[in-house]
Amino acid sequence: MISIQLKPKKEESLQRFHPWVFSGAIQRIEGSPAEGDLVEVLDNGRKFLAIGHYQIGSIAVRVVSFEDIPVDTEFWSLKIKKAYEMRVSLGLIVQGQNNTYRLIHGEGDSLPGLIVDIYDDTAVMQAHSVGMHETRQILAEAIVKNVPEVKNVYYKSETTLPFNAPITPEDGYLIGKETKELSAIENGLKFHVDWLKGQKTGFFVDQRENRSLLERYSSGKSVLNMFCYTGGFSVYALRGGAKLVHSVDSSAKAIDLTEKNVEANFPNDPRHTSFDEDAFKYLNNLPHNDQKYDLIILDPPAFAKHREAIRNALKGYKRLNAKAFEQIKPGGILFTFSCSQVITKDQFRLAVFSAAAESKRNVRILHQLTQPADHPINIYHPEGEYLKGLVLWVE
C-alpha cells in the first residue's frame, strides 16, 4: 500500500481521530497514488496512523480506519452492518409508519464521502469521493446483505463527485431495478420520492423530527412554507390541523411534487394552495405589514457551499428572516433553518438576531434545532453538524 508521511507534529489531529488529512500536512508520498486509492498515513517517525482514500485537493486523505487492518469486502460489510444496527436500535424503522431514513451519513458513520438513504426497499447511494465511487459495487452488495428490507440499490453521484476527477460516473441501478414511484412513508405520511431526478437523494430526510415538531404547532394556524420542495412541512401542517397552508417554490417541478404529496395524504383538501414563485419575490409582493400568517417556515437551500460565499450568505439569511418578521402575525411562530455547512450556529443566529432587531419586534427562542439521530455527528468531526434551526415566538 502506498504510504503518506506527515510533517512533524501534523499527526495530532489524527491522534484525536479527526478523519481528514490536509495536503499541507504531508511531507512525502512514497509512490504515485491515483485519486481514490487506499493509502496508509504515517507520522514523521513512520508510525502507523490511519488508512484512507487519497484525493486531489485541500483534503488529501479521507480516513476510513484508524486501525491497521485489511480494508476488504468484510471491512465494508461490517461498517454497513453497524450503521444499520444503530438505526434499528433508534427505533427508526416502524412497519407501516416509517420506512424512510438515512443509513450512512459520511463521517458520522466513519464512511467519509458516502451517503445512503433508504426509501422502502430501495437504497439511494451518493458518493462524494472517488474512493467511495470505486467501491460502489462492494458497498451496494453490503447494503443488500445487511439491510433486510432493501432489494434495490440506486447509484446517484453524477453531480456529487469531484468535477475534475478522471472518471465518468453514470447514475443507475447497481442492484435490482426501478421500483414503484410511491416509496416513502414518514411518520405515517406518504411521499413521492424522485431519486432519479430530484435534489440530493430525492427527499430531505434530515427534517423528519423538525416536521413533527411543526405539526404540534399547526392547529388552527395559517401556514406559509417557503422553499417547500416536496412539501414535507406542508403535509405535516395539514395533518396538524392548519386552517390554511401556502407552499412556495421557484421550481415548477417542486410544486408539482408538493401537490402530489398533498393529494396522496389529503385528497381534494381546499386548505392547501401552492405558488410557483421566487421566495423573495413572493414575500416582497405581499402587502406590507399585512401579517396574514401565524406560522412561517424558512428552509432555503444552502446559501453558502464554500467559505468565500459566507458573507453574502449571511446577508441573504438576514434579508429573508427580516421579510418573515415583517409578515408574521403577532404571536406567530417562525421555523427558520440553514443547511450551509460552512455557516456556524453562531453566525446563523447572529443573522436572525440582526433581522429581529431590525424588525423591532420582541422575539423569543422556543427551540434550537439540528439534524436527527440518523444523521449522526462524529464527535471528532464537528464539521458534520450542518443543519441549524431556530423556532421563534414573535410578539
Stockholm file with secondary structure:
# STOCKHOLM 1.0

chainA/1-395         MISIQLKPKKEESLQRFHPWVFSGAIQRIEGSPAEGDLVEVLDNGRKFLAIGHYQIGSIAVRVVSFEDIPVDTEFWSLKIKKAYEMRVSLGLIVQGQNNTYRLIHGEGDSLPGLIVDIYDDTAVMQAHSVGMHETRQILAEAIVKNVPEVKNVYYKSETTLPFNAPITPEDGYLIGKETKELSAIENGLKFHVDWLKGQKTGFFVDQRENRSLLERYSSGKSVLNMFCYTGGFSVYALRGGAKLVHSVDSSAKAIDLTEKNVEANFPNDPRHTSFDEDAFKYLNNLPHNDQKYDLIILDPPAFAKHREAIRNALKGYKRLNAKAFEQIKPGGILFTFSCSQVITKDQFRLAVFSAAAESKRNVRILHQLTQPADHPINIYHPEGEYLKGLVLWVE
#=GR chainA/1-395 SS CEEEEECTTTTHHHHTTCCEEEGGGEEEEESCCCTTCEEEEECTTCCEEEEEEECSSSEEEEEEESSCCCCSHHHHHHHHHHHHHHHHHTTCCBTTTBCEEEEEEGGGGTCTTEEEEEETTEEEEEESSHHHHHTHHHHHHHHHHHCTTCCEEEECCTTTSCTTSSCCCCCEEEESCCCCSEEEEETTEEEECCTTTSSTTSSCGGGHHHHHHHHHTCTTCEEEEESCTTTHHHHHHHHTTCSEEEEEESCHHHHHHHHHHHHHHSTTCTTEEEEESCHHHHHHHSCTTCCCEEEEEECCCCSCSSGGGHHHHHHHHHHHHHHHHHHEEEEEEEEEEECCTTSCHHHHHHHHHHHHHHHTCCEEEEEEECCCTTSCCCTTCGGGCCCEEEEEEEC
#=GC SS_cons         CEEEEECTTTTHHHHTTCCEEEGGGEEEEESCCCTTCEEEEECTTCCEEEEEEECSSSEEEEEEESSCCCCSHHHHHHHHHHHHHHHHHTTCCBTTTBCEEEEEEGGGGTCTTEEEEEETTEEEEEESSHHHHHTHHHHHHHHHHHCTTCCEEEECCTTTSCTTSSCCCCCEEEESCCCCSEEEEETTEEEECCTTTSSTTSSCGGGHHHHHHHHHTCTTCEEEEESCTTTHHHHHHHHTTCSEEEEEESCHHHHHHHHHHHHHHSTTCTTEEEEESCHHHHHHHSCTTCCCEEEEEECCCCSCSSGGGHHHHHHHHHHHHHHHHHHEEEEEEEEEEECCTTSCHHHHHHHHHHHHHHHTCCEEEEEEECCCTTSCCCTTCGGGCCCEEEEEEEC
//
